[in-house]
Every structure is written in C-alpha cells, then in structure tokens.
Amino acid sequence: MKAEISQYIGHHEKTITPLYKDYSLRVWELSLTGTPLLEKALIEAKEKYLKVYSNRDEFRQVKQWQSSALQLDPVEARQLKVIHDNFVPYQIEEDVLRDIVERETQIENLFNTFRASFEGAPASENQLRDILRSETNIARRRAAWEASKQVGQEVAPRLMELIAVRNREARKLGYSDYYSMMFELQELDEDSVFSLFDSLEQLSEKAFTSMKAELDEKLRLKYGVTEAAAYPWLYSDPFFQEFPAAGPGESLDEIFKDKDIEGLTRAHFDSIGLDIRDLLSRADLYERDGKSQNAFCLDVDREGDIRVLCNVRKNERWMSTMLHEFGHAIYDKYHDSGLPFLLRTPAHILSTEAIAMLNGRMSKNPEWLMKIAGLSEADARRISANAFKALRSEMLIFLRWAITLVRFEREMYRNPGQDLNRLWWDYVSRIQKITPPPNIDKPHWASKNHLSTSPAYYQNYVLGELMASQLLQYIHTNVVHAESYVGNASVGQFLVQKVFVQGSRDEWNAMLKKATGEQLNPKHWVDQFVEN
C-alpha cells in the first residue's frame, strides 16, 4: 500500500502543478486590468484547478489512507495530509463549484476595478486615503470616508448570497458552518484562537484605552470637533487599523516624500543578506486605472516566478507595505527547491504573515531610518521616541481592529440573517472604541475586501504578529546579540535555514519550536507592545 500511496502522490503532483500555475497566472492578469475577458479566463482556470479536488472516489481513497495506521515517510505523510485537506471543501457538485467560483471571482474583480464617486469624479483608494491623511476640513474628511465605503453597497448583497451557498455546502460536509470548516482546515483550533483573542483583548484594554484617549484629544483639537462628534473620519484609515499622526512632528511621511521606495526596499533586504532584485524585476508597483488597489504577493509556480503587486506612493504606509510584501516574497524565494511541490510553501498563512510583519515594522525603527533611509544620527535620535510610539500605537490599534473583524466574521457566518450593520458597529464601538456615524444602517463592513476575497483569514494577521515578535526576540537574543538586527546578514541566514527552507514539511507550531525553542508564545508580543 505504501508504494501505491507514493505513486498516487507523484501522479497528483504532476496533475495539479500546471493547473495551479495557470490559475495563478490568471489571478495576476486579472489583478492588472480587470477586463471581462480576463475575468472569464480566471473563472475557467480556477474551476479546472479546483475540479481535481471534487473527485469523490479519489477523496474516499485519500481519506482511507489518511485514517490507516500506516507508518509513512514523514514527507509523504505530510503531503497526503495536504492533499486530504485540499479535497475537503470541494466535495460538492460541479455546478455548485462553478457557481461559487463565478461569485468569488466577480466580487474580487469588483474590488479590483471599483472607483468611488467623490466630488463628481472617480477616486482611487489612494486618493481617498490621501484626503484622510492630510485634509483639515471635517466635512471633506467625512465625504472621503463615506466614499471609501461605497463599494460595500455593491458587495454586500453578493457576499450574502455567497455565504448562503458556502454555509449550505459546509453543512452537507458535516460542519456547523463554512467559517468553522475553514478554521479546521487551516490547522487552527477555533476555541483556542478565540480564547487567545479574549486574553489579548483584556491585556491590551488599559494600554489601548489610554493611547486612544490621548490620540482622540489631539485629533478633536486638530479638527475642531466635540467629543460627541468624534466620528470615524477623524482617523487616516477608513477602518482605524493604522496609527494616524495627530500633531506636528509625529508623522513619518516627511521622511519618505523624496525617497526611492523601491531602492530602500532593496537596501533593507540587502542589509540582512537577502537579494530581491529578481523579485523587483517581476513586480508591478504603481497604480493605474483598472488595476487592483490592494497589495499582495503571488508565488505563481513555486519554482521562482514570484510576483508582488503594490500601488506605491511616497509615504510611510507604502514603505511599510513594500517591506511587508517583499517579506512574503523572500519566504517564497528561499524555499527548498528539493521539497515536493505540495510542501514548497510557507508552513502556514500565519508564518508568511509573520515574516512580512517582521520586515514591515522596520519603517518605524529609528536605527533602520538612520542606516537604511539615510537619516542623520541627530534626526534619528530626535524622532526615536515618536517612531516607537507610532509602532506601539499601531500594534495596539491593529490588534483591536483585527479582533473586531474576526469576531464579526465568525458571527456573520453563524447567523447571516441578523442585523449585520448593527452588529458591525456594536463590535467597532466596544473593541475599537469608535463613535458610530449618525447612520449605521449601511453595510460599511462589506467594504473590507478580506471578508469577501479571503474568508476566515484575518486571524492569521494577529497570530502572525505574535510569531513575528517571537522570532524578533529570538533573533535579538541568539542571532545578533543586540537590540537591533538592521544591517546584519546573519538574520537572513537564520530565516533561510530555520524558516524558509523548511517549507510546510512540518505543522507550523512544530516549525516555530524548532526555530525558536518554543511553540507560539504571546508573551513576546505583550512584552514588546503592551507592558513596555
């Protein structure tokens, strides 16, 4: 039987590899232009790829092998587990599979191509964010914030129809709902993760409340509004997931207004011994009509064709985003080419997020700003306190935002018929402590693309931040023996050897323990950003 399993795994890999590549290429092409022809091509490629996993006879055989007591080679056992988990959500009828693929692709392309109507003209996400970053007129800020939510009106009814189909099919497979199914297939224990989030919410309550009270006071003074009128458009991010500079000298944007963002990204990775020149050559980094307004990294073939999409502007947000996305890219680039195709991926979504976040934080690191961004020692010292304050505030803000979204998404799948507009603002006001706008009877939540295009994903950002802090602590203590790793090539060597080349041969927590000596421990993040 072992020989039969080995033969099957080899055959499956040969079948899936070209289909995966073709599907990935169609994702990339559609993200660049969003034409109906490319949307149709993606639907066809995605359906062809996923149909492999809808074969019920094949799944029964894989399931039988999985449940047998055979002592397989660890690499083959891991591959069989990956194959099994890929099959589970697609044990559905072909017409249902096509329906889901069409719905998902159409919503994703809507996000790619949608441009809000603002002041009588189409406006990109970058344009609306620029207004929220710099405009002092509160009425215009409100108009920009409301414009940023327009896509939600278009998306919400489509998403609710998709959720109904997803839930129906998940229940046929024996799950309570689609959300719980996806959690299990990500090798995450739902109860444990939400218990951890309960703890993090409690631990961060005092620090977050104090930080936000100080921030809100400055913003109210800056924009001339009362406490009762401190609505969401006071903040520079439409969802309050980033730290908004409230006063003179607090923004890091000035540092980057004349900088070569690409060059700084390359210099950063050079400094830790990782070369991204080939990655930059394949990237698409600047905004244009019809192109996706988001940022992402895509490993097209797991053989080196790795592509990054951004919409770069010369500010700190996009500097951090570039470091983040190329963090994903180096993880993919430096995998072990000797691993089989199915394991030539990060150990988990959260582990690639951890590497992205570890690098994305550097745009607020004073030593990085001096050594890489070229600030003088005096300027770096002058902004040091503000830079750390901004990073700590951003970590607290992002944690509370992510917990808000994760809780909302679970409840949305558990009971999609409830008043989701009210539920959204109940969570936002309680966890993020934001005053709801006068009219909450709109699907503001649906303008967050992850709820549609990356279901049951957002918990991985929080877990990734925790892993990033754990890796950082280990690097400081055991690799560079210093408080900063900027400019130290041994960091790249450590990440390549202990994280990247491991691929997904091990479950993610086992990989982390091998790399740092312990499984995921939130204490490191709490020590850095709550207790500090």
HELIX and SHEET records of a PDB file:
HELIX    1   1 LYS A    2  THR A   33  1                                  32    
HELIX    2   2 PRO A   36  LYS A   51  1                                  16    
HELIX    3   3 VAL A   52  SER A   54  5                                   3    
HELIX    4   4 ARG A   56  SER A   67  1                                  12    
HELIX    5   5 PRO A   74  PHE A   87  1                                  14    
HELIX    6   6 VAL A   88  TYR A   90  5                                   3    
HELIX    7   7 GLU A   94  THR A  113  1                                  20    
HELIX    8   8 GLU A  125  SER A  134  1                                  10    
HELIX    9   9 ILE A  138  SER A  148  1                                  11    
HELIX   10  10 GLN A  150  LYS A  172  1                                  23    
HELIX   11  11 TYR A  178  LEU A  185  1                                   8    
HELIX   12  12 GLU A  190  TYR A  223  1                                  34    
HELIX   13  13 GLU A  227  ALA A  229  5                                   3    
HELIX   14  14 PRO A  232  LEU A  234  5                                   3    
HELIX   15  15 ASP A  253  PHE A  256  1                                   4    
HELIX   16  16 ILE A  261  SER A  271  1                                  11    
HELIX   17  17 ARG A  277  ARG A  282  1                                   6    
HELIX   18  18 GLU A  316  LYS A  333  1                                  18    
HELIX   19  19 PHE A  341  LEU A  343  5                                   3    
HELIX   20  20 ILE A  349  GLY A  360  1                                  12    
HELIX   21  21 ARG A  361  LYS A  364  5                                   4    
HELIX   22  22 PRO A  366  LYS A  371  1                                   6    
HELIX   23  23 GLU A  377  ARG A  414  1                                  38    
HELIX   24  24 LEU A  420  TYR A  427  1                                   8    
HELIX   25  25 VAL A  428  GLN A  432  3                                   5    
HELIX   26  26 HIS A  444  SER A  447  5                                   4    
HELIX   27  27 HIS A  450  THR A  453  1                                   4    
HELIX   28  28 GLN A  459  TYR A  474  1                                  16    
HELIX   29  29 ILE A  475  VAL A  479  3                                   5    
HELIX   30  30 ALA A  489  LYS A  498  1                                  10    
HELIX   31  31 PHE A  500  GLN A  502  5                                   3    
HELIX   32  32 TRP A  508  THR A  516  1                                   9    
HELIX   33  33 LYS A  523  PHE A  529  1                                   7    
SHEET    1   A 2 ALA A 116  PHE A 118  0                                        
SHEET    2   A 2 ALA A 121  ALA A 123 -1                                        
SHEET    1   B 2 PHE A 296  ASP A 299  0                                        
SHEET    2   B 2 ILE A 306  LEU A 309 -1                                        
END                                                                             
